[in-house]
């Protein structure tokens, strides 16, 4: 029963502003200890993808995981689409709906699974400063932004790049492939080639 409750809550969890997993969304007054085992089972079975927030964006990234601060995604974006009740038409016609962000994020996370030695993380020191993705490629730490459409406005992302003097950053969006000195824009249909492009 608890496994099903966690599984069913994923759509609701992702629809929240920051997508951070909150036990209270499963049921009122829910505590971590009640559902930790169910989450572990879903992650181990490969039905759910878990990405952790990190307290620092330095190598080795796993050393800075915040184990109580994570997001859960579906192992398959099509299943998430079905569970959220999104029609193919709304995706194909690019209808503007709020859940397109979490859907796109799920798609990118799913595509990146197993691509690098260390699974993707994210960085959210505050709710205003969230970086969608932190990738570790060898000793390089690469920040990533995920956009459902063609907009490139991302104040927190650009601020992070400047503040941390990043040599490389990735933005996934509906725009064509484009590479400048720092930011590499990867079209959503090319996410699977990320490790070849950065």
Phi, psi and omega per residue, in radians:
X1 nan -0.735 -3.114
X2 -1.182 -0.637 3.126
X3 -1.064 -0.796 -3.134
X4 -1.131 -0.689 3.121
X5 -1.074 -0.752 3.111
X6 -1.123 -0.851 -3.095
X7 -0.998 -0.792 -3.118
X8 -1.211 -0.417 -3.082
X9 -1.409 -0.189 -3.014
X10 -1.056 -0.743 3.127
X11 -1.026 -0.814 -3.141
X12 -1.112 -0.729 -3.133
X13 -1.065 -0.794 -3.097
X14 -1.237 -0.426 -3.126
X15 -1.302 -0.297 3.118
X16 -1.182 2.800 -3.079
X17 -0.912 -0.803 -3.085
X18 -1.853 -0.117 3.084
X19 1.243 -0.012 -3.138
X20 -1.073 2.401 -3.112
X21 -1.229 2.180 3.131
X22 -2.167 2.129 -3.070
X23 -1.057 -0.582 -3.140
X24 -1.092 -0.294 3.093
X25 -1.330 -0.376 3.130
X26 -1.263 -0.906 3.017
X27 -2.771 2.665 -3.081
X28 -1.028 2.308 3.107
X29 1.359 0.128 -3.125
X30 -1.111 2.490 3.133
X31 -2.000 2.698 -3.118
X32 -0.972 -0.794 -3.048
X33 -1.067 -0.448 3.128
X34 -1.241 -0.541 -2.965
X35 -2.067 -0.059 -3.134
X36 -1.005 -0.760 -3.124
X37 -1.114 -0.705 3.134
X38 -1.118 -0.728 3.122
X39 -1.132 -0.801 3.122
X40 -0.998 -0.734 -3.131
X41 -1.095 -0.823 -3.129
X42 -1.098 -0.704 3.125
X43 -1.188 -0.809 -3.140
X44 -1.095 -0.604 3.135
X45 -1.349 -0.157 3.124
X46 1.393 0.219 -3.123
X47 -1.479 -0.361 -3.098
X48 -2.356 2.450 3.091
X49 -1.837 2.260 -3.110
X50 -1.989 2.236 3.023
X51 -2.125 2.353 -3.062
X52 -1.644 2.584 2.944
X53 -1.325 2.634 3.082
X54 -2.096 2.609 -3.127
X55 -1.449 -0.378 3.118
X56 -2.473 2.639 3.099
X57 -1.899 1.171 -3.135
X58 -2.255 2.774 3.055
X59 -1.356 2.372 -0.091
X60 -1.472 2.233 -3.003
X61 -1.064 -0.586 -3.104
X62 -1.104 -0.442 -3.136
X63 -1.168 -0.315 -3.053
X64 -1.950 0.297 3.108
X65 -1.114 2.402 3.016
X66 -1.777 1.760 -2.952
X67 -1.165 -0.272 3.126
X68 -1.760 0.139 -3.054
X69 -2.326 1.700 -3.039
X70 -2.575 2.953 3.041
X71 -2.133 2.565 3.061
X72 -1.979 2.358 3.084
X73 -2.161 2.803 3.086
X74 -1.353 2.644 3.122
X75 -1.246 -0.266 -3.101
X76 -2.438 2.171 -3.077
X77 -1.179 -0.511 3.098
X78 -1.116 -0.678 3.114
X79 -1.177 -0.706 3.094
X80 -1.079 -0.763 3.118
X81 -1.013 -0.784 3.138
X82 -1.151 -0.788 -3.123
X83 -1.120 -0.538 3.133
X84 -1.482 -0.130 3.126
X85 1.254 0.631 3.132
X86 -1.665 2.260 -3.134
X87 -1.433 2.738 3.084
X88 -1.077 -0.636 -3.122
X89 -1.008 -0.778 -3.084
X90 -1.119 -0.531 3.111
X91 -1.364 -0.842 -3.093
X92 -1.151 -0.622 -3.133
X93 -1.533 0.072 3.116
X94 0.933 0.680 3.069
X95 -1.062 2.429 -3.119
X96 -1.446 1.899 3.075
X97 -2.369 2.593 -2.990
X98 -1.082 -0.530 -3.059
X99 -1.356 -0.067 -3.140
X100 -1.097 -0.534 3.100
X101 -1.089 -1.000 3.115
X102 -1.054 -0.618 3.127
X103 -1.099 -0.768 3.137
X104 -1.166 -0.727 3.124
X105 -1.067 -0.752 3.124
X106 -1.062 -0.767 3.140
X107 -1.033 -0.819 -3.119
X108 -1.122 -0.828 3.137
X109 -1.022 -0.754 3.140
X110 -1.076 -0.756 -3.124
X111 -1.172 -0.528 -3.077
X112 -1.453 -0.153 -3.103
X113 -1.009 2.197 3.080
X114 1.347 0.017 -3.093
X115 -1.302 -0.678 3.117
X116 -1.997 2.819 -3.119
X117 -1.058 -0.595 3.138
X118 -1.907 2.310 -3.127
X119 -1.139 2.743 3.141
X120 -1.064 2.647 3.039
X121 -2.249 3.133 2.983
X122 -2.411 2.936 -3.044
X123 -2.329 2.047 -3.126
X124 -2.402 1.345 3.117
X125 -1.127 -0.558 2.995
X126 -2.488 2.918 -3.124
X127 -1.152 -0.397 3.139
X128 -1.525 -0.237 -3.024
X129 -1.961 0.415 -3.032
X130 -1.227 2.353 3.023
X131 -1.915 2.108 -3.006
X132 -0.981 -0.697 -3.037
X133 -2.436 2.455 2.952
X134 -2.219 2.014 -3.128
X135 -1.875 2.507 3.043
X136 -1.988 2.040 3.126
X137 -2.045 1.758 -2.999
X138 1.112 -2.065 3.104
X139 -1.746 -0.086 -3.137
X140 -1.385 2.413 3.024
X141 -1.892 2.123 -3.064
X142 -2.088 2.071 3.074
X143 -1.367 2.604 3.134
X144 -2.367 2.483 3.052
X145 -2.026 2.535 -3.120
X146 -2.136 2.146 3.130
X147 -2.159 2.301 -3.126
X148 -1.232 -0.541 -3.064
X149 -2.046 -2.526 -3.090
X150 -1.740 0.016 -3.118
X151 -1.320 2.503 3.131
X152 -2.044 0.172 3.116
X153 -1.215 2.082 3.127
X154 -2.767 1.450 -3.050
X155 -0.985 -0.854 -3.094
X156 -1.086 -0.696 -3.122
X157 -1.108 -0.861 -3.135
X158 -1.157 -0.664 3.106
X159 -1.095 -0.767 -3.133
X160 -1.071 -0.774 -3.113
X161 -1.063 -0.784 -3.138
X162 -1.176 -0.861 -3.085
X163 -1.045 -0.705 -3.079
X164 -1.667 0.087 -3.137
X165 0.816 0.876 -3.104
X166 -1.137 2.383 3.092
X167 -1.442 -0.486 -3.075
X168 -2.514 2.447 3.064
X169 -2.569 2.707 -3.132
X170 -2.132 2.424 2.966
X171 -2.180 2.171 3.051
X172 -1.682 2.240 3.141
X173 -2.793 -3.082 3.102
X174 -1.381 -0.086 -3.136
X175 -1.331 2.849 3.114
X176 -1.227 2.904 3.097
X177 -1.083 2.309 -3.115
X178 -2.734 2.397 -3.105
X179 -2.298 2.154 2.995
X180 -1.953 -2.885 -3.056
X181 -0.986 -0.681 -3.074
X182 -1.988 -0.928 -3.014
X183 -1.563 2.242 3.047
X184 -1.869 2.001 3.101
X185 -1.541 2.041 3.139
X186 -1.868 2.113 3.098
X187 -1.072 2.597 -3.083
X188 -0.978 -0.565 -3.121
X189 -1.304 -0.141 -3.139
X190 -1.921 0.249 -3.124
X191 -0.949 -0.673 -3.117
X192 -1.090 -0.186 -3.141
X193 -1.884 0.226 -3.072
X194 -0.864 -0.869 -3.069
X195 -1.123 -0.363 3.105
X196 -1.507 -0.432 -3.021
X197 -1.618 -0.322 -3.098
X198 -1.781 nan nan
